[in-house]
Protein backbone atom coordinates (compact mmCIF):
# COMPACT_ATOMS: atom_id res chain seq x y z
CA UNK A 1 0.00 0.00 0.00
CA UNK A 2 1.37 3.42 -1.02
CA UNK A 3 2.23 5.66 1.91
CA UNK A 4 0.04 8.74 2.09
CA UNK A 5 1.85 11.98 1.32
CA UNK A 6 1.89 14.43 4.25
CA UNK A 7 0.81 17.19 1.85
CA UNK A 8 -2.59 15.49 1.47
CA UNK A 9 -4.88 15.99 4.45
CA UNK A 10 -8.58 16.89 4.42
CA UNK A 11 -10.86 17.55 1.47
CA UNK A 12 -13.89 19.81 1.21
CA UNK A 13 -16.05 21.05 -1.67
CA UNK A 14 -15.41 24.72 -2.49
CA UNK A 15 -17.71 25.83 -5.26
CA UNK A 16 -17.37 23.24 -7.99
CA UNK A 17 -14.23 21.40 -6.91
CA UNK A 18 -12.52 19.72 -3.96
CA UNK A 19 -9.94 21.69 -1.97
CA UNK A 20 -7.18 19.88 -0.08
CA UNK A 21 -6.48 21.52 3.27
CA UNK A 22 -4.89 21.07 6.68
CA UNK A 23 -6.88 21.66 9.86
CA UNK A 24 -4.76 21.61 13.01
CA UNK A 25 -4.89 23.22 16.42
CA UNK A 26 -7.62 25.01 18.32
CA UNK A 27 -8.63 28.62 18.79
CA UNK A 28 -9.67 31.50 16.57
CA UNK A 29 -9.44 30.45 12.88
CA UNK A 30 -6.13 31.26 11.17
CA UNK A 31 -6.15 30.75 7.40
CA UNK A 32 -2.63 30.38 5.99
CA UNK A 33 -2.26 31.12 2.26
CA UNK A 34 0.80 29.73 0.48
CA UNK A 35 3.01 31.27 -2.20
CA UNK A 36 3.24 30.57 -5.93
CA UNK A 37 6.55 28.75 -6.29
CA UNK A 38 6.85 25.47 -8.24
CA UNK A 39 5.94 22.37 -6.26
CA UNK A 40 4.27 24.51 -3.61
CA UNK A 41 1.53 23.31 -1.31
CA UNK A 42 0.14 24.51 1.99
CA UNK A 43 2.16 21.78 3.72
CA UNK A 44 5.42 22.75 1.99
CA UNK A 45 5.02 26.39 3.01
CA UNK A 46 3.69 26.10 6.53
CA UNK A 47 4.32 22.72 8.15
CA UNK A 48 7.25 23.98 10.25
CA UNK A 49 5.04 26.55 11.98
CA UNK A 50 2.04 24.26 12.51
CA UNK A 51 3.25 22.86 15.86
CA UNK A 52 4.26 26.33 17.09
CA UNK A 53 0.94 28.04 16.35
CA UNK A 54 -1.50 25.13 16.78
CA UNK A 55 -1.72 25.34 20.61
CA UNK A 56 -3.44 28.73 20.37
CA UNK A 57 -4.88 28.95 16.85
CA UNK A 58 -7.02 26.74 14.64
CA UNK A 59 -4.84 26.62 11.53
CA UNK A 60 -6.60 26.13 8.21
CA UNK A 61 -4.16 25.86 5.32
CA UNK A 62 -5.69 25.18 1.89
CA UNK A 63 -4.02 24.37 -1.42
CA UNK A 64 -5.27 27.06 -3.79
CA UNK A 65 -6.71 25.83 -7.08
CA UNK A 66 -3.92 25.19 -9.58
CA UNK A 67 -1.47 24.39 -6.78
CA UNK A 68 -0.80 21.42 -4.53
CA UNK A 69 -3.34 18.64 -4.21
CA UNK A 70 -6.55 20.58 -4.78
CA UNK A 71 -8.59 19.57 -7.83
CA UNK A 72 -7.65 21.14 -11.16
CA UNK A 73 -11.00 21.60 -12.94
CA UNK A 74 -10.91 21.73 -16.73
CA UNK A 75 -11.36 25.17 -18.21
CA UNK A 76 -10.53 27.15 -15.06
CA UNK A 77 -8.96 30.54 -15.76
CA UNK A 78 -6.45 31.06 -12.97
CA UNK A 79 -6.57 34.55 -11.54
CA UNK A 80 -7.15 36.57 -8.39
CA UNK A 81 -10.96 36.48 -8.63
CA UNK A 82 -10.93 32.67 -8.79
CA UNK A 83 -8.67 32.42 -5.73
CA UNK A 84 -10.70 34.98 -3.77
CA UNK A 85 -13.89 33.04 -4.50
CA UNK A 86 -12.23 29.79 -3.45
CA UNK A 87 -11.11 31.34 -0.15
CA UNK A 88 -14.62 32.60 0.63
CA UNK A 89 -16.16 29.28 -0.47
CA UNK A 90 -13.65 27.56 1.82
CA UNK A 91 -14.72 29.67 4.82
CA UNK A 92 -18.39 29.11 3.96
CA UNK A 93 -17.94 25.35 3.66
CA UNK A 94 -16.35 25.26 7.12
CA UNK A 95 -19.04 27.64 8.48
CA UNK A 96 -16.44 30.20 9.53
CA UNK A 97 -17.75 33.75 9.66
CA UNK A 98 -14.42 35.46 10.30
CA UNK A 99 -10.75 34.47 10.34
CA UNK A 100 -7.25 35.87 10.56
CA UNK A 101 -5.32 35.59 7.29
CA UNK A 102 -1.60 34.95 6.86
CA UNK A 103 -0.33 35.23 3.29
CA UNK A 104 3.08 34.36 1.86
CA UNK A 105 4.07 36.26 -1.31
CA UNK A 106 1.26 35.43 -3.78
CA UNK A 107 -0.77 34.46 -0.69
CA UNK A 108 -0.23 37.96 0.68
CA UNK A 109 -1.76 39.51 -2.43
CA UNK A 110 -4.64 37.06 -2.08
CA UNK A 111 -5.13 37.92 1.61
CA UNK A 112 -5.31 41.61 0.72
CA UNK A 113 -7.79 40.92 -2.08
CA UNK A 114 -10.01 38.95 0.31
CA UNK A 115 -9.85 41.73 2.92
CA UNK A 116 -10.75 44.36 0.32
CA UNK A 117 -13.61 42.45 -1.31
CA UNK A 118 -14.96 40.77 1.85
CA UNK A 119 -13.78 42.96 4.75
CA UNK A 120 -16.11 41.50 7.38
CA UNK A 121 -14.74 37.99 6.83
CA UNK A 122 -11.26 39.07 7.98
CA UNK A 123 -10.17 40.04 11.50
CA UNK A 124 -6.40 40.63 11.16
CA UNK A 125 -3.87 40.31 8.34
CA UNK A 126 -0.29 39.06 8.26
CA UNK A 127 1.63 39.63 5.01
CA UNK A 128 4.98 37.90 4.52
CA UNK A 129 7.19 38.86 1.57
CA UNK A 130 3.92 39.96 0.07
CA UNK A 131 2.91 40.86 -3.43
CA UNK A 132 -0.10 43.11 -4.01
CA UNK A 133 1.61 46.26 -5.30
CA UNK A 134 3.34 46.86 -8.63
CA UNK A 135 7.13 46.60 -8.96
CA UNK A 136 9.57 45.73 -11.75
CA UNK A 137 9.81 41.95 -11.78
CA UNK A 138 12.99 40.68 -10.17
CA UNK A 139 15.38 38.16 -11.68
CA UNK A 140 14.45 35.82 -8.83
CA UNK A 141 10.69 35.98 -9.43
CA UNK A 142 11.19 35.58 -13.17
CA UNK A 143 13.19 32.41 -12.51
CA UNK A 144 10.57 31.13 -10.05
CA UNK A 145 7.64 31.61 -12.43
CA UNK A 146 9.67 30.38 -15.40
CA UNK A 147 10.73 27.14 -13.68
CA UNK A 148 11.15 24.02 -15.81
CA UNK A 149 11.17 20.77 -13.81
CA UNK A 150 14.58 19.43 -12.85
CA UNK A 151 16.29 18.86 -9.53
CA UNK A 152 19.09 21.22 -10.60
CA UNK A 153 16.62 24.01 -11.37
CA UNK A 154 14.88 23.47 -8.05
CA UNK A 155 18.18 23.63 -6.19
CA UNK A 156 18.89 26.93 -7.96
CA UNK A 157 15.53 28.28 -6.81
CA UNK A 158 16.18 27.23 -3.20
CA UNK A 159 19.33 29.32 -3.42
CA UNK A 160 17.29 32.27 -4.66
CA UNK A 161 14.60 31.87 -2.01
CA UNK A 162 16.96 31.50 0.94
CA UNK A 163 19.57 33.87 2.33
CA UNK A 164 21.68 30.91 3.43
CA UNK A 165 20.97 27.82 1.35
CA UNK A 166 23.09 25.74 3.71
CA UNK A 167 20.54 26.30 6.46
CA UNK A 168 17.71 24.85 4.39
CA UNK A 169 16.59 21.29 5.20
CA UNK A 170 18.54 18.92 2.95
CA UNK A 171 15.35 17.23 1.79
CA UNK A 172 13.63 20.50 0.81
CA UNK A 173 14.82 20.73 -2.80
CA UNK A 174 13.98 17.07 -3.43
CA UNK A 175 10.55 17.39 -1.86
CA UNK A 176 9.71 20.51 -3.85
CA UNK A 177 11.01 18.91 -7.05
CA UNK A 178 8.89 15.81 -6.44
CA UNK A 179 5.93 18.08 -5.85
CA UNK A 180 6.55 19.92 -9.11
CA UNK A 181 6.40 16.73 -11.19
CA UNK A 182 3.15 15.36 -9.78
CA UNK A 183 0.52 14.85 -12.52
CA UNK A 184 -0.96 18.15 -13.61
CA UNK A 185 1.30 20.34 -11.44
CA UNK A 186 3.58 21.81 -14.09
CA UNK A 187 0.79 22.16 -16.64
CA UNK A 188 -1.26 24.41 -14.38
CA UNK A 189 1.78 26.21 -12.98
CA UNK A 190 3.26 27.12 -16.36
CA UNK A 191 -0.10 28.44 -17.57
CA UNK A 192 -0.45 30.95 -14.72
CA UNK A 193 2.48 33.26 -15.34
CA UNK A 194 3.46 33.18 -19.03
CA UNK A 195 5.92 35.63 -20.54
CA UNK A 196 6.11 38.57 -20.30
CA UNK A 197 5.86 37.77 -16.60
CA UNK A 198 5.61 41.42 -15.59
CA UNK A 199 1.92 40.97 -16.40
CA UNK A 200 1.75 38.46 -13.55
CA UNK A 201 3.05 41.10 -11.13
CA UNK A 202 0.37 43.51 -12.35
CA UNK A 203 -2.32 40.83 -11.99
CA UNK A 204 -1.30 40.25 -8.37
CA UNK A 205 -1.69 44.01 -7.80
CA UNK A 206 -5.25 44.11 -9.15
CA UNK A 207 -6.61 45.65 -5.93
CA UNK A 208 -3.73 48.04 -5.24
CA UNK A 209 -5.90 51.13 -5.78
CA UNK A 210 -8.06 50.06 -2.80
CA UNK A 211 -5.26 49.53 -0.27
CA UNK A 212 -5.84 52.84 1.51
CA UNK A 213 -9.38 51.69 2.30
CA UNK A 214 -8.14 48.69 4.31
CA UNK A 215 -8.68 49.22 8.04
CA UNK A 216 -7.65 45.79 9.32
CA UNK A 217 -4.75 45.56 11.74
CA UNK A 218 -1.91 44.30 9.56
CA UNK A 219 1.50 42.86 10.35
CA UNK A 220 3.93 43.06 7.43
CA UNK A 221 7.02 40.81 7.55
CA UNK A 222 9.91 40.83 5.09
CA UNK A 223 13.39 39.36 4.81
CA UNK A 224 15.90 42.11 4.12
CA UNK A 225 17.80 39.98 1.61
CA UNK A 226 14.68 38.80 -0.26
CA UNK A 227 15.66 38.26 -3.91
CA UNK A 228 12.18 37.29 -5.09
CA UNK A 229 9.94 40.07 -3.78
CA UNK A 230 11.91 43.27 -3.05
CA UNK A 231 11.62 44.78 0.41
CA UNK A 232 10.38 47.98 -1.24
CA UNK A 233 7.00 46.28 -1.75
CA UNK A 234 6.52 45.98 2.00
CA UNK A 235 7.65 49.58 2.48
CA UNK A 236 4.96 50.60 -0.01
CA UNK A 237 2.35 48.42 1.69
CA UNK A 238 3.02 49.88 5.13
CA UNK A 239 2.65 53.38 3.71
CA UNK A 240 -0.72 52.46 2.16
CA UNK A 241 -2.21 50.38 4.99
CA UNK A 242 -3.30 52.71 7.79
CA UNK A 243 -3.22 50.19 10.64
CA UNK A 244 -0.03 48.38 9.72
CA UNK A 245 3.37 47.68 11.22
CA UNK A 246 6.48 46.37 9.48
CA UNK A 247 9.02 43.89 10.83
CA UNK A 248 12.21 43.27 8.84
CA UNK A 249 14.42 40.24 9.44
CA UNK A 250 18.08 40.83 8.61
CA UNK A 251 20.14 38.06 6.99
CA UNK A 252 16.90 36.50 5.74
CA UNK A 253 15.52 35.80 2.29
CA UNK A 254 12.01 35.14 1.00
CA UNK A 255 11.09 32.22 3.26
CA UNK A 256 10.92 33.89 6.66
CA UNK A 257 8.76 31.07 8.03
CA UNK A 258 11.47 28.53 7.16
CA UNK A 259 14.62 30.57 7.82
CA UNK A 260 13.40 32.18 11.07
CA UNK A 261 10.67 29.76 12.06
CA UNK A 262 10.46 30.30 15.82
CA UNK A 263 10.80 34.07 15.61
CA UNK A 264 8.21 34.21 12.82
CA UNK A 265 5.72 32.11 14.78
CA UNK A 266 6.19 34.16 17.96
CA UNK A 267 5.76 37.41 16.05
CA UNK A 268 2.56 36.19 14.39
CA UNK A 269 1.14 34.76 17.61
CA UNK A 270 1.77 37.95 19.58
CA UNK A 271 0.28 40.12 16.88
CA UNK A 272 -2.87 38.02 16.60
CA UNK A 273 -3.47 37.74 20.34
CA UNK A 274 -2.47 41.16 21.68
CA UNK A 275 -4.80 44.11 21.14
CA UNK A 276 -2.56 47.06 20.18
CA UNK A 277 -3.12 50.53 21.59
CA UNK A 278 -3.88 52.11 18.23
CA UNK A 279 -6.94 49.84 17.79
CA UNK A 280 -8.50 51.52 20.86
CA UNK A 281 -7.83 55.09 19.79
C-alpha positions in Angstrom: 0.0 0.0 0.0 1.4 3.4 -1.0 2.2 5.7 1.9 0.0 8.7 2.1 1.9 12.0 1.3 1.9 14.4 4.2 0.8 17.2 1.8 -2.6 15.5 1.5 -4.9 16.0 4.5 -8.6 16.9 4.4 -10.9 17.6 1.5 -13.9 19.8 1.2 -16.1 21.1 -1.7 -15.4 24.7 -2.5 -17.7 25.8 -5.3 -17.4 23.2 -8.0 -14.2 21.4 -6.9 -12.5 19.7 -4.0 -9.9 21.7 -2.0 -7.2 19.9 -0.1 -6.5 21.5 3.3 -4.9 21.1 6.7 -6.9 21.7 9.9 -4.8 21.6 13.0 -4.9 23.2 16.4 -7.6 25.0 18.3 -8.6 28.6 18.8 -9.7 31.5 16.6 -9.4 30.5 12.9 -6.1 31.3 11.2 -6.1 30.7 7.4 -2.6 30.4 6.0 -2.3 31.1 2.3 0.8 29.7 0.5 3.0 31.3 -2.2 3.2 30.6 -5.9 6.6 28.7 -6.3 6.8 25.5 -8.2 5.9 22.4 -6.3 4.3 24.5 -3.6 1.5 23.3 -1.3 0.1 24.5 2.0 2.2 21.8 3.7 5.4 22.8 2.0 5.0 26.4 3.0 3.7 26.1 6.5 4.3 22.7 8.1 7.3 24.0 10.2 5.0 26.5 12.0 2.0 24.3 12.5 3.3 22.9 15.9 4.3 26.3 17.1 0.9 28.0 16.3 -1.5 25.1 16.8 -1.7 25.3 20.6 -3.4 28.7 20.4 -4.9 28.9 16.9 -7.0 26.7 14.6 -4.8 26.6 11.5 -6.6 26.1 8.2 -4.2 25.9 5.3 -5.7 25.2 1.9 -4.0 24.4 -1.4 -5.3 27.1 -3.8 -6.7 25.8 -7.1 -3.9 25.2 -9.6 -1.5 24.4 -6.8 -0.8 21.4 -4.5 -3.3 18.6 -4.2 -6.6 20.6 -4.8 -8.6 19.6 -7.8 -7.7 21.1 -11.2 -11.0 21.6 -12.9 -10.9 21.7 -16.7 -11.4 25.2 -18.2 -10.5 27.2 -15.1 -9.0 30.5 -15.8 -6.5 31.1 -13.0 -6.6 34.6 -11.5 -7.2 36.6 -8.4 -11.0 36.5 -8.6 -10.9 32.7 -8.8 -8.7 32.4 -5.7 -10.7 35.0 -3.8 -13.9 33.0 -4.5 -12.2 29.8 -3.5 -11.1 31.3 -0.2 -14.6 32.6 0.6 -16.2 29.3 -0.5 -13.7 27.6 1.8 -14.7 29.7 4.8 -18.4 29.1 4.0 -17.9 25.3 3.7 -16.3 25.3 7.1 -19.0 27.6 8.5 -16.4 30.2 9.5 -17.8 33.8 9.7 -14.4 35.5 10.3 -10.7 34.5 10.3 -7.2 35.9 10.6 -5.3 35.6 7.3 -1.6 34.9 6.9 -0.3 35.2 3.3 3.1 34.4 1.9 4.1 36.3 -1.3 1.3 35.4 -3.8 -0.8 34.5 -0.7 -0.2 38.0 0.7 -1.8 39.5 -2.4 -4.6 37.1 -2.1 -5.1 37.9 1.6 -5.3 41.6 0.7 -7.8 40.9 -2.1 -10.0 38.9 0.3 -9.9 41.7 2.9 -10.7 44.4 0.3 -13.6 42.4 -1.3 -15.0 40.8 1.8 -13.8 43.0 4.7 -16.1 41.5 7.4 -14.7 38.0 6.8 -11.3 39.1 8.0 -10.2 40.0 11.5 -6.4 40.6 11.2 -3.9 40.3 8.3 -0.3 39.1 8.3 1.6 39.6 5.0 5.0 37.9 4.5 7.2 38.9 1.6 3.9 40.0 0.1 2.9 40.9 -3.4 -0.1 43.1 -4.0 1.6 46.3 -5.3 3.3 46.9 -8.6 7.1 46.6 -9.0 9.6 45.7 -11.8 9.8 41.9 -11.8 13.0 40.7 -10.2 15.4 38.2 -11.7 14.5 35.8 -8.8 10.7 36.0 -9.4 11.2 35.6 -13.2 13.2 32.4 -12.5 10.6 31.1 -10.1 7.6 31.6 -12.4 9.7 30.4 -15.4 10.7 27.1 -13.7 11.2 24.0 -15.8 11.2 20.8 -13.8 14.6 19.4 -12.8 16.3 18.9 -9.5 19.1 21.2 -10.6 16.6 24.0 -11.4 14.9 23.5 -8.0 18.2 23.6 -6.2 18.9 26.9 -8.0 15.5 28.3 -6.8 16.2 27.2 -3.2 19.3 29.3 -3.4 17.3 32.3 -4.7 14.6 31.9 -2.0 17.0 31.5 0.9 19.6 33.9 2.3 21.7 30.9 3.4 21.0 27.8 1.4 23.1 25.7 3.7 20.5 26.3 6.5 17.7 24.8 4.4 16.6 21.3 5.2 18.5 18.9 3.0 15.4 17.2 1.8 13.6 20.5 0.8 14.8 20.7 -2.8 14.0 17.1 -3.4 10.6 17.4 -1.9 9.7 20.5 -3.8 11.0 18.9 -7.0 8.9 15.8 -6.4 5.9 18.1 -5.8 6.6 19.9 -9.1 6.4 16.7 -11.2 3.1 15.4 -9.8 0.5 14.8 -12.5 -1.0 18.2 -13.6 1.3 20.3 -11.4 3.6 21.8 -14.1 0.8 22.2 -16.6 -1.3 24.4 -14.4 1.8 26.2 -13.0 3.3 27.1 -16.4 -0.1 28.4 -17.6 -0.5 31.0 -14.7 2.5 33.3 -15.3 3.5 33.2 -19.0 5.9 35.6 -20.5 6.1 38.6 -20.3 5.9 37.8 -16.6 5.6 41.4 -15.6 1.9 41.0 -16.4 1.8 38.5 -13.5 3.1 41.1 -11.1 0.4 43.5 -12.3 -2.3 40.8 -12.0 -1.3 40.2 -8.4 -1.7 44.0 -7.8 -5.3 44.1 -9.2 -6.6 45.6 -5.9 -3.7 48.0 -5.2 -5.9 51.1 -5.8 -8.1 50.1 -2.8 -5.3 49.5 -0.3 -5.8 52.8 1.5 -9.4 51.7 2.3 -8.1 48.7 4.3 -8.7 49.2 8.0 -7.7 45.8 9.3 -4.8 45.6 11.7 -1.9 44.3 9.6 1.5 42.9 10.4 3.9 43.1 7.4 7.0 40.8 7.5 9.9 40.8 5.1 13.4 39.4 4.8 15.9 42.1 4.1 17.8 40.0 1.6 14.7 38.8 -0.3 15.7 38.3 -3.9 12.2 37.3 -5.1 9.9 40.1 -3.8 11.9 43.3 -3.0 11.6 44.8 0.4 10.4 48.0 -1.2 7.0 46.3 -1.8 6.5 46.0 2.0 7.6 49.6 2.5 5.0 50.6 0.0 2.4 48.4 1.7 3.0 49.9 5.1 2.7 53.4 3.7 -0.7 52.5 2.2 -2.2 50.4 5.0 -3.3 52.7 7.8 -3.2 50.2 10.6 0.0 48.4 9.7 3.4 47.7 11.2 6.5 46.4 9.5 9.0 43.9 10.8 12.2 43.3 8.8 14.4 40.2 9.4 18.1 40.8 8.6 20.1 38.1 7.0 16.9 36.5 5.7 15.5 35.8 2.3 12.0 35.1 1.0 11.1 32.2 3.3 10.9 33.9 6.7 8.8 31.1 8.0 11.5 28.5 7.2 14.6 30.6 7.8 13.4 32.2 11.1 10.7 29.8 12.1 10.5 30.3 15.8 10.8 34.1 15.6 8.2 34.2 12.8 5.7 32.1 14.8 6.2 34.2 18.0 5.8 37.4 16.1 2.6 36.2 14.4 1.1 34.8 17.6 1.8 37.9 19.6 0.3 40.1 16.9 -2.9 38.0 16.6 -3.5 37.7 20.3 -2.5 41.2 21.7 -4.8 44.1 21.1 -2.6 47.1 20.2 -3.1 50.5 21.6 -3.9 52.1 18.2 -6.9 49.8 17.8 -8.5 51.5 20.9 -7.8 55.1 19.8 
